[in-house]
Amino acid sequence: MASHVIDAAGLNLTFQTGDGPVHALKDVDLGIDRGEFVSFIGPSGCGKTTFLRCIAGLETPTDGSLTVNGVTPDEARRARAYGYVFQAAGLYPWRTIARNVSLPLEIMGFSKAEQAERVERVLALVELEGFGRKFPWQLSGGMQQRASIARALSFDADLLLMDEPFGALDEIVRDRLNEQLLRLWAQTEKTICFVTHSIPEAVYLSTKIVVMSPRPGRITDVIDSPLPKERPLDIRDSAEFIAIAHRVREGLRAGHGDDV
């Protein structure tokens, strides 16, 4: 449907390898609406990142259909319809934080004045005001990831693709960044697709949780969250939160069969 930001129907992806075919995605049907925060959760190798890469036009499905803003992922990629945040911050150590954030803007040909204005704005969004002249090695891991998010936001795409950006961080930092990401989402009203291995993170952040099975990656459940948009961390102690987490866990068990 054209009303969906992302629309997948009967999506399959098989990689041909020297050891035979690897079925990464199987019969994926999913619609994501504008402004949703959608988390993808499942075991390692279940196709979460592969699906994200298909949305980004970095992998090509074997069959089925996939559109982003009503066009092919490749057309959306060329139109710079999304920002992508990877597992590692991927900042260039010889560039300051401001110059790392401005890199997409330089490539796109924005003027120096426009670059400076946008960098200042997105650094403020991720609470890194005053750190533009620092180098990546002078920042903590959590601050580096926030700079990576700022870089993805710099050209103001409506869609943000995030591939387990907080997975390597300790729990205290992760909680803080989860809170900041929710505030950022509320401020920008972007559509966010977020890959995670953490059940509490998926439930805390999302308006919709997509539970995936081991390879071949299939969707075993899609959970529309009833939680309010305003979510303090202690909402994780509520009966509603625990019930959603239980349903996610059951979906993961169902996908695994007897392996869990």
C-alpha positions in Angstrom: 0.0 0.0 0.0 1.3 3.4 -0.9 0.2 4.7 2.6 2.9 2.6 4.2 6.4 4.0 4.4 7.6 0.4 4.1 5.6 -2.3 2.5 6.9 -5.9 2.1 4.8 -8.7 0.6 6.0 -12.3 0.1 9.6 -11.2 0.5 12.2 -13.9 0.1 16.0 -13.7 0.0 18.3 -16.6 -0.7 22.1 -16.2 -0.8 24.0 -18.6 -3.0 27.2 -19.8 -1.3 29.9 -22.4 -2.0 28.1 -24.7 0.6 24.7 -24.3 -1.1 21.9 -21.8 -0.8 21.2 -19.9 2.5 17.6 -18.9 3.0 17.9 -15.7 4.9 14.3 -14.4 4.6 11.1 -16.3 3.9 7.6 -15.0 3.1 8.0 -11.7 4.9 4.8 -9.6 4.9 5.0 -6.3 6.8 3.6 -2.8 6.6 5.2 0.1 8.5 3.3 3.4 8.8 4.8 6.9 9.0 5.9 7.8 12.4 6.0 4.3 13.8 8.9 3.0 16.0 9.3 -0.6 14.9 11.8 -3.0 16.6 12.9 -6.3 15.0 13.9 -8.9 17.5 15.1 -12.5 17.0 18.1 -14.8 17.4 21.4 -14.1 15.7 21.2 -15.0 12.0 17.4 -14.7 11.8 17.5 -12.0 9.0 16.8 -8.9 11.1 19.8 -7.0 9.7 19.3 -8.6 6.2 15.7 -7.1 6.2 17.1 -3.7 7.2 19.6 -3.9 4.4 16.9 -4.8 1.9 15.0 -1.7 3.0 18.2 0.3 2.5 18.7 -1.1 -1.0 21.9 -2.8 0.1 20.6 -6.3 -0.5 18.3 -7.5 -3.3 15.4 -9.9 -2.4 15.1 -13.0 -4.5 11.4 -12.5 -5.0 8.4 -10.8 -3.5 7.9 -7.0 -3.4 9.3 -4.3 -1.2 8.7 -0.5 -1.4 10.0 2.4 0.5 7.9 5.6 0.3 6.1 3.9 -2.6 9.2 3.4 -4.7 11.9 0.6 -4.9 14.5 0.6 -2.2 17.2 1.4 -4.7 15.2 4.5 -5.8 14.7 5.5 -2.2 18.4 5.1 -1.5 19.3 7.3 -4.4 16.7 9.9 -3.1 18.5 9.7 0.3 15.2 8.7 2.0 16.9 7.2 5.0 19.6 7.6 7.6 21.5 4.5 8.7 23.0 3.9 12.1 25.3 0.8 12.3 26.3 -1.4 15.3 29.6 0.4 15.5 29.7 4.2 15.4 32.0 4.2 12.4 33.4 7.6 13.1 36.6 8.7 11.3 39.2 9.2 14.0 41.0 12.0 12.1 37.9 14.1 11.8 36.3 16.1 14.6 32.8 15.1 15.7 31.4 18.1 13.8 33.2 17.1 10.6 32.1 13.5 11.0 28.5 14.6 11.4 28.8 16.9 8.4 30.3 14.2 6.1 27.0 13.3 4.4 26.3 17.0 3.9 29.7 17.6 2.3 29.0 14.7 -0.1 25.5 16.1 -1.0 27.0 19.5 -1.7 25.4 21.6 1.1 27.0 25.0 1.6 29.4 25.5 4.5 26.8 27.7 6.2 24.1 25.1 5.8 26.4 22.4 7.0 27.3 24.4 10.1 23.6 25.1 10.9 22.6 21.5 10.5 25.5 20.1 12.5 24.7 22.5 15.4 21.1 21.5 15.3 21.5 17.7 15.3 24.3 17.8 17.9 21.8 19.6 20.1 19.2 17.0 19.3 21.5 14.2 20.6 22.7 16.3 23.6 26.3 16.8 22.3 26.4 20.6 22.3 29.9 21.8 22.8 31.5 18.5 21.6 31.8 19.4 17.9 35.6 20.1 18.1 36.4 16.9 20.0 37.7 13.8 18.2 36.0 10.4 18.5 38.7 9.0 20.8 37.9 11.8 23.3 34.3 10.6 23.7 32.8 7.6 25.5 31.2 4.8 23.5 27.8 6.1 24.2 28.7 9.6 23.1 30.2 8.2 19.9 26.9 6.4 19.1 25.0 9.6 19.7 27.3 11.3 17.2 26.6 8.5 14.7 22.9 9.1 15.2 23.5 12.8 14.6 25.3 12.1 11.4 22.3 9.9 10.2 19.9 12.8 11.1 22.0 15.6 9.5 20.3 15.5 6.1 16.8 15.2 7.7 15.6 11.9 6.1 12.1 10.9 7.3 13.3 7.3 7.9 15.9 6.1 10.3 17.3 2.6 10.1 19.2 1.5 13.2 21.1 -1.8 13.4 21.5 -2.7 17.1 23.3 0.6 17.8 23.4 0.1 21.6 24.3 -3.6 21.7 27.9 -3.1 22.8 27.2 -0.6 25.6 26.7 -1.4 29.3 23.2 -1.4 30.7 23.3 2.0 32.5 24.5 3.8 29.3 22.0 1.8 27.2 19.1 2.9 29.5 20.2 6.5 29.1 20.4 6.3 25.3 17.0 4.5 25.1 15.5 7.5 27.0 17.2 9.9 24.7 16.2 8.0 21.6 12.5 8.1 22.6 12.8 11.9 23.2 14.5 12.3 19.8 11.8 10.3 18.1 9.1 12.4 19.7 10.8 15.6 18.6 11.5 14.6 15.0 8.4 12.3 14.3 10.6 10.1 12.1 9.8 6.5 11.2 12.4 4.3 13.0 13.3 0.7 12.2 15.4 -0.7 15.0 17.2 -4.1 15.3 17.8 -5.4 18.8 18.5 -8.7 20.7 17.1 -7.2 23.9 13.5 -7.9 24.8 13.3 -5.0 27.4 14.7 -2.6 24.8 12.3 -3.7 22.1 9.3 -3.3 24.4 10.4 0.0 25.9 11.1 1.7 22.6 8.5 0.4 20.2 5.1 1.1 18.9 5.3 -2.2 17.0 7.5 -5.2 17.7 8.3 -7.7 14.9 9.4 -11.1 16.3 11.4 -13.2 13.9 12.3 -16.9 13.8 15.7 -18.5 13.2 16.8 -18.9 9.6 15.0 -18.9 7.3 13.9 -15.6 8.8 10.1 -15.5 9.1 7.9 -13.2 11.1 6.3 -15.2 14.0 4.5 -12.3 15.6 3.8 -8.6 15.1 2.8 -6.9 18.4 1.2 -3.4 18.4 2.2 -1.9 21.7 -0.5 -0.4 23.9 2.0 1.5 26.0 1.7 5.3 26.0 4.1 7.4 24.0 5.5 9.0 27.1 7.5 6.2 28.8 9.6 6.7 31.9 12.1 3.9 32.6 10.0 2.6 35.5 7.2 1.6 33.1 9.3 -1.6 32.7 8.0 -2.6 36.1 4.3 -2.3 35.0 2.1 -5.3 34.4 1.4 -4.1 30.9 5.1 -4.0 30.0 5.7 -7.4 31.5 2.8 -8.9 29.6 4.2 -7.6 26.3 7.7 -8.9 27.1 6.1 -12.3 27.9 4.4 -12.3 24.5 7.7 -11.4 22.8 9.4 -14.3 24.7 6.7 -16.7 23.7 7.1 -15.6 20.0 10.8 -16.3 20.2 10.2 -19.7 21.7 7.6 -20.6 19.1 10.1 -19.7 16.4 12.9 -21.7 18.0 10.7 -24.8 18.6 12.5 -26.8 21.3 15.8 -24.9 21.1 14.9 -22.3 23.8 
